Amino acid sequence: MGDDFSNRMLFAGEEDPAQFRRRVIASTEETMRAMGYRLEAMGYFDEAEEGRALVFGPPERWLFMGDTAGSTEFADRDAWQHLTIALSHHAPLIEVFMSDSCCVHIKLWRDGLLEDTIGNGEMPFGALTERAREELGGDPAKWRELLAEGVAFKDF
């Protein structure tokens, strides 16, 4: 078996990265409380008590967010989805899912809606079927503003 993981990245755009990080953490805390979680420490939720933990990366153009609800051992897809939708109202959000070290899906969310998906095959083992080619090819126009200057969609 290979590695499985999922994470989120939120796009700060022109906003000051440190301010953006604080805003995302505050929004996450509000959403988590509304879902019934109890905050234990800034940015972390007690995994032993609540069954879930979050971690945020440093303030940069993209903010990394790790979430144990997306792990393959303790996946809680409903809880993962709820937070993804809530956060995508604040900034473009990308989810990355990898299955068995071979299949990767990158999903773009905006304003609570799944806007586009890029992938290299069907989950979990990456079969590149005709359906996968059609559904996972991505739309370059939807990603353009998120790419670093000089990076082409085909290179992404």
Buried (B, 14 or more C-beta within 10 A) or exposed (E): EEEBBBBBBBBBEEBEBEEBBEBBBEBBBEBBEEBEBEBBEEBEBBEEEBBBBBEBBEBEBBBBBBBBBBBBEEBBEEBBBBBBBBBBBBBBBBBBBBBBEBBBBBBBBBEEEBBBBBBBBBBBEBEEEEEBEEEBEBEBEBBEEBEEEEEEBEEB
